Amino acid sequence: MLSPVLRGMAFAAAVFCCSAAVHAHHIPGTGTMSTTQSDDFESGNWQFNYNHPKSSREQDEQVRGPLAFSSNKKWREGPKRGTPDHVVRVDTPPGGIEGSKYSLSLKSLHTGIPGRVTHEQQQDDLLMHTRPVPVSWLPSCVVRVYLPEWDQWEDRTGSHFGIRADLRTTTMKEEEVPLIDPRARDGGRSKRGGLFGRLFRTAMVETTEPYWPGMFIQFHSKTDSRFSRDSAMVIVRGDKTGNVIPGPAIHEPGWWTFGMSFTADGAVHYYASPGVDDLTPEDHITSQFPYGYQAHTFTTMFFNNVNNDDGRTWSTEFIIDDPAIYYAAGSGNNDRSASSSSRNRR
């Protein structure tokens, strides 16, 4: 347990963080596009190399390597929850980005632990190439997502697909350190432990903490008595307490553009818009410090396929195109391949 003084300091810091004003921010897609963290799926030899059974570290602490990866080395299986079962290049559906011939289809059947059925909502992870950069580089990520006709969705009200970011923050945690450690001078409880009975003291220690804000596409099924017709909506994860925030309603299937930008104050800025045009200020949904955290590092973007993990029902198939990460400042500007306009990418 923390001392009353340390508890008070931690509470005050949390209140300050959560109440800090969000700085002015940039629209996702601003700046220059990373060559290593973008993909248009147009290469003729694009394929995904599965290495089943997949990882499921979140559920059973098992990372089953080697991890799955794409032929261009821009995509890999997430070790936390494992690869989607279906990662396939397909023809771009009608209404996509002008000039686009191919996109990427994602869906999954076994989203939990390999060889088991949980009958619970589970999800897989497909990660874009990882490159940790400071948020002072003003990174952002953008992707176009095709939503299928309503009768092709898994018949379940709830989240079906996630567009996420991998961030890092610094938190203070109480840990045991040797008495000779300089951090032990800050107070805390003393105890003996270890093979030789060395004296330890608890101390507040800076720890790097990963977290994964993003947006989910949530389906409202007409077979659910709460809804008279099929529809969907965007939900944002999340606010300063981690709760979701309602976003735009989706009344018709088809293409949507999603984006997130990240600023030097550690905030996350969420955008979404129907169609495939570049995002604009009018597409801004909200700006937040998710979970009360302030990010110091952006790593990558990734996608979740979600289903009920019953061993029989596939998740809803979503098709993505032109996922890309941009840098509006810093050394990221040296990693360029195109301007921010999608119309110049083909």
KAMOQUI-V308193 format. One record per pair of residues at least 12 apart in sequence whose ideal C-beta (glycine too) atoms are under 8 Angstrom apart, sorted by the first residue. I is the first residue (numbers start at 1). J is the second residue. Records with the same first field share a line. If there is no record, write none. Layout:
I->J, J
This chain:
1->189
2->174, 204
3->187, 188
5->187
6->174, 187, 188, 204
10->172, 204
13->172
14->292
17->289, 292, 293, 294
18->240, 289, 292
20->265, 289, 294
22->263, 265, 267, 269, 287, 288, 289
23->263, 264, 265, 267
24->263
25->261, 263, 267, 269, 287
26->138, 140, 261, 263, 269, 328
27->140, 259, 261, 271, 279, 280, 281, 283, 284
28->140, 141, 142, 259, 260, 261, 269, 271, 279, 326
29->140, 142, 259, 278, 279, 324, 326, 340, 342
30->138, 140, 261, 326, 328, 340
31->138, 140, 326, 327, 328, 329, 332, 333, 340
32->326, 327, 332, 333, 335, 336, 337, 338, 339, 340
33->324, 325, 326, 336, 337, 338, 339, 340
34->131, 324, 325, 326, 327, 332, 335, 336, 337
35->335, 336, 337
36->74, 129, 131, 335
37->74, 128, 129, 131, 300, 301, 324, 325
38->74, 322, 323, 324, 325, 337
39->72, 74, 75, 104, 128, 322, 323, 324
40->100, 102, 321, 322, 345, 346
41->89, 102, 103, 104, 321
42->100, 101, 102, 346
43->72
45->71
46->70, 71, 72, 89, 102
47->70, 71, 89
48->68, 69, 70, 71, 75, 87, 88
49->68, 69, 70, 71
50->68, 83, 87
51->64, 65, 66, 67, 68, 77, 83
52->68, 114
53->114, 115
54->68, 77, 82, 83, 110, 114, 124
55->67, 77, 78, 79, 80, 81, 82, 83
56->81, 82, 112, 113, 114
57->79, 80, 81
58->80, 81
59->81, 112, 113, 122
60->113
62->113
63->79
64->82, 114
67->79, 83
68->83, 87
70->87
73->129
74->128, 129
75->87, 126, 127, 128, 129
76->126, 127, 129
77->125, 126, 127
78->124, 125, 126, 127, 302
80->125
81->111, 122, 123, 124, 125, 304
82->114, 124, 125
83->124, 125, 126
84->106, 107, 108, 124, 126, 305
85->107, 108, 109, 110, 124
86->105, 106, 107, 108, 109, 314, 317
87->104, 105, 106, 126
88->104, 105
89->102, 103, 104, 105
90->102, 103, 104, 105, 319
91->103
92->319, 321
93->146, 255, 319
95->254, 255, 275, 276
96->144, 146, 255, 276, 321
97->144, 276, 321, 322, 342, 345, 346
98->343, 346
99->345, 346
100->321, 322, 346
103->146, 319, 320, 321
104->319, 320, 321
105->317, 318, 319
106->126, 161, 303, 305, 317, 318, 319, 320
107->305, 314, 315, 316, 317, 318
108->124, 305, 307, 314, 315
109->307, 311, 313, 314, 315
110->309, 311
111->123, 124, 305, 306, 307, 309, 315
112->309
117->309, 310, 311
118->309
119->308, 309, 310
120->308, 309
121->158, 159, 306, 307, 308, 309
122->306, 307, 308, 309
123->162, 304, 305, 306
124->304, 305
125->302, 303, 304
126->302, 303, 305
127->166, 300, 302
128->300, 301, 302, 323, 325
129->300
130->166, 299, 300
131->299, 300, 325
132->168, 297, 298, 299
133->297, 298, 299, 327, 330, 331, 332
134->296, 297, 298, 330
135->262, 263, 264, 266, 295, 296, 297, 298
136->264, 329, 330
137->298, 327, 328, 329, 330, 331, 332
138->261, 262, 263, 264, 327, 328, 329, 330
139->261, 262, 298, 325, 326, 327, 328, 332
140->259, 260, 261, 262, 325, 326, 328
141->165, 259, 260, 301, 323, 324, 325, 326
142->257, 258, 259, 279, 322, 323, 324, 326
143->163, 257, 258, 259, 301, 303, 320, 321, 322, 323, 324
144->255, 256, 257, 258, 276, 320, 321, 322, 342
145->161, 163, 217, 255, 256, 257, 258, 318, 319, 320
146->254, 255, 318, 319, 320, 321
147->217, 232, 250, 253, 254, 255, 256, 318
148->253, 316, 317, 318
149->253
150->230, 231, 253
151->230
152->316, 317
153->219, 221, 230, 316
154->219, 307, 308, 313, 314, 315, 316
155->221, 223
156->219, 221, 307, 308
157->218, 219, 220, 221, 224, 226, 227
158->218, 219, 306
159->216, 217, 218, 219, 235, 306
160->216, 217, 218, 219, 232, 305, 306, 307, 315, 316, 318
161->216, 217, 303, 304, 305, 306, 316, 318
162->214, 215, 216, 217, 303, 304, 306
163->214, 215, 216, 258, 260, 301, 303
164->212, 213, 214, 215, 301, 302, 303, 304
165->212, 213, 214, 260, 262, 268, 298, 299, 300, 301, 302
166->210, 212, 298, 299, 300, 301, 302
167->210, 211, 212, 213, 262, 268, 293, 295, 297, 298, 299
168->208, 209, 210, 211, 295, 296, 297, 299
169->208, 209, 211, 266, 293, 294, 295, 296
170->206, 207, 208, 209, 296
171->206, 207, 209, 293
172->204, 205, 206, 207
173->204, 205, 207
174->188, 202, 203, 204, 205
175->202, 203, 205, 207
176->191, 193, 200, 201, 202, 203
177->200, 201, 202, 203, 205
178->198, 199, 200, 201
179->198, 199, 200, 201
181->201, 203
183->203, 204, 205
184->201, 203
186->203, 204
187->203
188->201, 202, 203, 204
189->201, 202
209->293
211->290, 291, 293
212->302
213->237, 238, 260, 268, 288, 290, 291
214->236, 237, 260
215->234, 235, 236, 237, 247, 258, 260, 270, 272, 285
216->234, 235, 237, 244, 304, 306
217->232, 233, 234, 250, 318
218->232, 233, 234, 235
219->231, 232, 316
220->232, 233
231->249, 250, 251
232->249, 250, 253
233->246, 247, 248, 249, 250
234->247, 248, 250, 258, 272, 285
235->247
236->270, 285, 286, 288
237->290
238->288, 290, 291
239->288, 290
240->288, 289, 290, 291, 292
241->291, 292
242->290, 291
245->285, 286, 288
247->270, 272, 285, 286
248->272, 285
250->274
252->274
254->274, 275
255->274, 275, 276
256->272, 273, 274, 275
257->271, 272, 273, 274, 275, 276, 277, 278, 279, 283
258->271, 272
259->271, 272, 279, 283
260->301
261->328
262->295, 298
265->294
266->289, 293, 294, 295, 296
267->287, 288, 289, 294, 295
268->287, 288, 289, 290, 295
269->284, 286, 287
270->284, 285, 286, 287, 288
271->283, 284, 285
272->285
276->321, 342
277->342
278->340, 341, 342
300->325
301->323, 325
303->318, 320
305->318
322->342, 345
326->340
